[in-house]
Amino acid sequence: MIGAGGVGLAVVQVAVAAGATVIAVGPHGPSRAQALRHSAAQATACPLEAVREITDGHGCHVVVDTVGTGDTPGLAVGMTRPRGRVVLFGCAGAPAALDVLADGSVVGRLVITP
């Protein structure tokens, strides 16, 4: 889960309740600490290293990006195992590049702007 703000913490709670092991990614120490209090297995500012460690190098089955700025969609794809799912939930208003691999697909899309 990328983004340990209010929406990200809600994602942590739902995912943990569903039985998932959650790695919370956030740049701010207090946000990461709060994610741990909400039962995240690990909270880090260095997501690729944490994902490799926890998943034995395979990547995550699902990555949820609640931030949606510049590099976070690409980071989400990089954290995901082959045939995994990326949920891009956040949007900061500026376009973000996303490289979908040859075996990837876009299932749905909804954009809401103010």
Backbone as CSV, one residue per row, in Angstrom:
resi,resn,N_x,N_y,N_z,CA_x,CA_y,CA_z,C_x,C_y,C_z
1,MET,0.851,-1.149,0.000,0.000,0.000,0.000,0.903,1.220,0.000
2,ILE,0.727,2.076,-0.975,1.524,3.298,-1.070,0.664,4.459,-0.585
3,GLY,1.174,5.140,0.443,0.460,6.276,1.012,-0.125,5.905,2.359
4,ALA,0.427,6.455,3.412,-0.022,6.110,4.761,-0.837,7.236,5.391
5,GLY,-1.617,7.919,4.553,-2.520,8.948,5.060,-3.846,8.323,5.458
6,GLY,-4.887,9.126,5.527,-6.195,8.638,5.960,-6.752,7.532,5.084
7,VAL,-6.718,7.702,3.756,-7.230,6.674,2.851,-6.354,5.431,2.927
8,GLY,-5.044,5.627,2.955,-4.123,4.495,3.049,-4.344,3.680,4.308
9,LEU,-4.594,4.343,5.429,-4.837,3.619,6.678,-6.139,2.826,6.608
10,ALA,-7.141,3.360,5.908,-8.375,2.601,5.705,-8.095,1.359,4.866
11,VAL,-7.252,1.494,3.844,-6.862,0.342,3.021,-6.147,-0.695,3.877
12,VAL,-5.258,-0.245,4.761,-4.553,-1.177,5.659,-5.557,-1.965,6.480
13,GLN,-6.507,-1.298,7.083,-7.475,-1.971,7.948,-8.308,-2.994,7.184
14,VAL,-8.777,-2.642,5.994,-9.585,-3.559,5.188,-8.744,-4.755,4.749
15,ALA,-7.524,-4.491,4.292,-6.662,-5.579,3.820,-6.301,-6.542,4.946
16,VAL,-5.971,-6.020,6.113,-5.636,-6.875,7.254,-6.858,-7.695,7.668
17,ALA,-8.035,-7.071,7.676,-9.261,-7.799,8.031,-9.544,-8.931,7.049
18,ALA,-9.095,-8.754,5.788,-9.292,-9.791,4.765,-8.188,-10.846,4.796
19,GLY,-7.210,-10.678,5.701,-6.158,-11.677,5.846,-4.873,-11.375,5.114
20,ALA,-4.727,-10.181,4.570,-3.522,-9.825,3.817,-2.378,-9.436,4.746
21,THR,-1.163,-9.645,4.269,0.029,-9.094,4.909,0.279,-7.757,4.237
22,VAL,0.312,-6.688,4.993,0.384,-5.349,4.425,1.755,-4.731,4.658
23,ILE,2.335,-4.218,3.564,3.542,-3.406,3.632,3.098,-1.983,3.327
24,ALA,3.207,-1.105,4.297,2.786,0.283,4.118,3.995,1.121,3.722
25,VAL,3.844,1.908,2.663,4.918,2.745,2.151,4.531,4.199,2.338
26,GLY,5.395,4.948,3.011,5.149,6.366,3.202,6.447,7.071,3.521
27,PRO,6.617,8.305,3.070,7.876,9.010,3.300,8.022,9.574,4.709
28,HIS,6.930,9.664,5.448,6.958,10.322,6.752,6.895,9.305,7.892
29,GLY,7.840,9.396,8.819,7.907,8.481,9.954,6.619,8.380,10.750
30,PRO,5.965,9.492,11.101,4.723,9.393,11.875,3.618,8.626,11.133
31,SER,3.523,8.814,9.814,2.517,8.079,9.047,2.824,6.588,9.047
32,ARG,4.093,6.230,8.891,4.471,4.813,8.913,4.178,4.202,10.277
33,ALA,4.456,4.948,11.344,4.179,4.446,12.695,2.685,4.214,12.890
34,GLN,1.876,5.103,12.346,0.433,4.943,12.463,-0.037,3.709,11.681
35,ALA,0.567,3.441,10.521,0.219,2.244,9.747,0.530,0.983,10.552
36,LEU,1.629,0.981,11.265,1.967,-0.174,12.109,0.945,-0.342,13.231
37,ARG,0.476,0.764,13.785,-0.559,0.690,14.826,-1.871,0.138,14.272
38,HIS,-2.072,0.282,12.946,-3.267,-0.249,12.292,-3.013,-1.634,11.704
39,SER,-2.002,-2.329,12.212,-1.711,-3.740,11.904,-0.976,-3.995,10.599
40,ALA,-0.328,-3.003,10.007,0.540,-3.284,8.858,1.688,-4.159,9.347
41,ALA,2.119,-5.121,8.533,3.215,-6.009,8.914,4.539,-5.262,8.936
42,GLN,4.674,-4.307,8.018,5.891,-3.515,7.939,5.531,-2.160,7.356
43,ALA,6.232,-1.121,7.797,6.051,0.215,7.239,7.426,0.741,6.882
44,THR,7.579,1.237,5.681,8.906,1.582,5.186,8.879,2.783,4.259
45,ALA,10.028,3.425,4.132,10.219,4.453,3.115,10.979,3.868,1.924
46,CYS,11.458,2.626,2.033,12.219,1.931,0.978,11.431,0.710,0.523
47,PRO,10.390,0.892,-0.297,9.451,-0.191,-0.575,10.005,-1.366,-1.356
48,LEU,10.845,-1.144,-2.342,11.304,-2.269,-3.159,12.115,-3.264,-2.328
49,GLU,12.949,-2.747,-1.431,13.730,-3.626,-0.550,12.810,-4.417,0.387
50,ALA,11.822,-3.755,0.958,10.898,-4.426,1.873,10.079,-5.482,1.147
51,VAL,9.623,-5.163,-0.053,8.829,-6.122,-0.829,9.655,-7.350,-1.157
52,ARG,10.895,-7.139,-1.595,11.768,-8.285,-1.900,11.960,-9.171,-0.678
53,GLU,12.163,-8.554,0.480,12.402,-9.310,1.708,11.159,-10.104,2.130
54,ILE,10.020,-9.462,2.189,8.810,-10.111,2.697,8.256,-11.151,1.721
55,THR,8.412,-10.916,0.412,7.823,-11.829,-0.579,8.840,-12.807,-1.161
56,ASP,10.008,-12.908,-0.559,11.077,-13.772,-1.072,11.412,-13.462,-2.529
57,GLY,11.353,-12.190,-2.889,11.725,-11.750,-4.221,10.643,-11.858,-5.272
58,HIS,9.442,-12.312,-4.901,8.377,-12.524,-5.888,7.583,-11.262,-6.202
59,GLY,7.435,-10.356,-5.274,6.596,-9.174,-5.446,5.228,-9.390,-4.836
60,CYS,4.473,-8.322,-4.734,3.151,-8.359,-4.102,2.080,-8.866,-5.062
61,HIS,1.083,-9.530,-4.501,-0.083,-9.930,-5.299,-0.904,-8.710,-5.698
62,VAL,-1.045,-7.760,-4.766,-1.834,-6.548,-5.005,-1.088,-5.361,-4.399
63,VAL,-1.018,-4.270,-5.150,-0.468,-3.016,-4.626,-1.517,-1.934,-4.842
64,VAL,-1.829,-1.191,-3.781,-2.784,-0.090,-3.852,-2.012,1.213,-3.686
65,ASP,-2.136,2.108,-4.662,-1.496,3.417,-4.607,-2.563,4.448,-4.267
66,THR,-2.501,4.994,-3.053,-3.474,6.003,-2.638,-2.938,7.419,-2.806
67,VAL,-1.760,7.541,-3.428,-1.134,8.851,-3.610,-1.327,9.349,-5.041
68,GLY,-0.838,8.604,-6.019,-1.045,8.918,-7.419,-0.247,10.080,-7.963
69,THR,0.915,10.357,-7.402,1.747,11.436,-7.921,2.919,10.877,-8.717
70,GLY,3.486,11.700,-9.576,4.677,11.419,-10.364,5.126,9.980,-10.498
71,ASP,5.877,9.491,-9.521,6.485,8.173,-9.657,5.753,7.057,-8.916
72,THR,4.702,7.357,-8.161,4.084,6.282,-7.372,3.360,5.229,-8.213
73,PRO,2.708,5.555,-9.349,2.129,4.469,-10.154,3.188,3.502,-10.680
74,GLY,4.310,4.033,-11.146,5.400,3.178,-11.607,5.999,2.363,-10.477
75,LEU,6.100,2.962,-9.303,6.585,2.244,-8.130,5.646,1.089,-7.798
76,ALA,4.349,1.333,-7.898,3.364,0.282,-7.624,3.547,-0.889,-8.575
77,VAL,3.757,-0.602,-9.858,3.989,-1.676,-10.836,5.271,-2.434,-10.480
78,GLY,6.311,-1.721,-10.090,7.577,-2.352,-9.722,7.489,-3.233,-8.489
79,MET,6.537,-2.963,-7.618,6.364,-3.752,-6.393,5.517,-5.005,-6.615
80,THR,4.866,-5.093,-7.770,3.893,-6.149,-8.023,4.530,-7.335,-8.736
81,ARG,4.143,-8.540,-8.336,4.632,-9.752,-9.003,3.990,-9.886,-10.380
82,PRO,4.578,-10.703,-11.243,3.948,-10.943,-12.546,2.509,-11.439,-12.363
83,ARG,1.614,-10.908,-13.160,0.185,-11.235,-13.126,-0.498,-10.731,-11.853
84,GLY,0.166,-9.848,-11.100,-0.435,-9.251,-9.918,-1.346,-8.096,-10.311
85,ARG,-1.912,-7.435,-9.327,-2.836,-6.322,-9.587,-2.324,-5.045,-8.953
86,VAL,-2.517,-3.962,-9.687,-2.197,-2.626,-9.193,-3.492,-1.838,-9.174
87,VAL,-3.808,-1.257,-8.032,-4.989,-0.414,-7.900,-4.491,1.014,-7.709
88,LEU,-4.781,1.873,-8.684,-4.395,3.273,-8.604,-5.608,4.046,-8.106
89,PHE,-5.579,4.372,-6.831,-6.719,4.994,-6.173,-6.528,6.493,-6.032
90,GLY,-5.287,6.910,-5.809,-5.024,8.323,-5.570,-4.740,9.072,-6.849
91,CYS,-4.995,10.360,-6.830,-4.694,11.207,-7.982,-4.437,12.617,-7.475
92,ALA,-3.231,13.101,-7.690,-2.868,14.424,-7.194,-3.123,15.534,-8.197
93,GLY,-3.701,15.200,-9.345,-4.054,16.221,-10.305,-3.111,16.361,-11.486
94,ALA,-1.854,15.957,-11.339,-0.904,16.041,-12.447,-0.800,14.676,-13.126
95,PRO,-0.582,14.645,-14.430,-0.439,13.359,-15.123,0.752,12.568,-14.587
96,ALA,0.611,11.258,-14.586,1.685,10.365,-14.157,1.865,9.298,-15.225
97,ALA,3.113,9.021,-15.572,3.395,7.996,-16.578,3.293,6.615,-15.955
98,LEU,2.793,5.666,-16.739,2.679,4.293,-16.271,3.034,3.361,-17.415
99,ASP,4.028,2.519,-17.197,4.472,1.577,-18.208,3.830,0.220,-17.924
100,VAL,2.837,-0.146,-18.725,2.172,-1.435,-18.556,2.924,-2.449,-19.399
101,LEU,3.361,-3.511,-18.786,4.137,-4.538,-19.471,3.299,-5.256,-20.522
102,ALA,3.965,-5.990,-21.395,3.285,-6.691,-22.489,2.215,-7.653,-21.986
103,ASP,2.429,-8.278,-20.831,1.437,-9.226,-20.321,0.437,-8.560,-19.385
104,GLY,0.499,-7.237,-19.290,-0.419,-6.520,-18.427,-1.679,-6.118,-19.166
105,SER,-2.661,-5.722,-18.408,-3.897,-5.234,-19.010,-4.508,-4.189,-18.098
106,VAL,-5.270,-3.298,-18.677,-5.998,-2.290,-17.914,-7.433,-2.775,-17.820
107,VAL,-7.898,-3.013,-16.592,-9.228,-3.591,-16.385,-10.292,-2.510,-16.340
108,GLY,-10.033,-1.421,-15.675,-11.026,-0.365,-15.563,-10.373,0.967,-15.355
109,ARG,-11.131,2.034,-15.585,-10.565,3.362,-15.452,-11.659,4.351,-15.119
110,LEU,-11.406,5.169,-14.116,-12.321,6.234,-13.752,-11.493,7.411,-13.281
111,VAL,-11.702,8.546,-13.883,-10.971,9.742,-13.504,-11.972,10.808,-13.123
112,ILE,-11.805,11.367,-11.943,-12.675,12.445,-11.489,-11.778,13.634,-11.190
113,THR,-12.052,14.769,-11.787,-11.263,15.959,-11.542,-12.164,17.040,-10.961
114,PRO,-11.567,17.914,-10.137,-12.384,18.970,-9.537,-12.863,19.981,-10.543
